[in-house]
Amino acid sequence: MWHYERSIDADATPAAVWARYTDVATWPEWNAGMEKMTLDGPFAGGSTGVITNAQQGPAPFTLVDVVDGVSFTTETQIDENVVVRSHCKVVAAGSGSTITHRTELDGPGSDEMGAAIGQFLSGGIDAGLDALAKVAS
């Protein structure tokens, strides 16, 4: 399994960050690699949608493990050998919040895929977190 995780402190309250998470249509505003994000249902476990980015095109995902106002996980099956799980969490910290994003590649091909695209993925996580903290403030 390959993974990357980063946390940052933000001036934004957890509620402001959570509002950005649940408004999936605006994700491209803070996630530069993303062209479009749709969700076919509420922001709740079991809902599905499509993430579209310039490099890989559209990819279906499922929301899992949603804890309202705190955390969620998206799960995307890349191919028969790799699943991508992105865990996002926001907690109060002082007058703002701490935001954590973790991405995991899991399955028999995950180490190979991580070696091939891990640097790209980690750069996207870093840039996305920084931008999310700014737009949520």
Order of alpha helices (4+ residues) and beta strands (2+ residues): beta-alpha-alpha-beta-beta-beta-beta-beta-beta-alpha
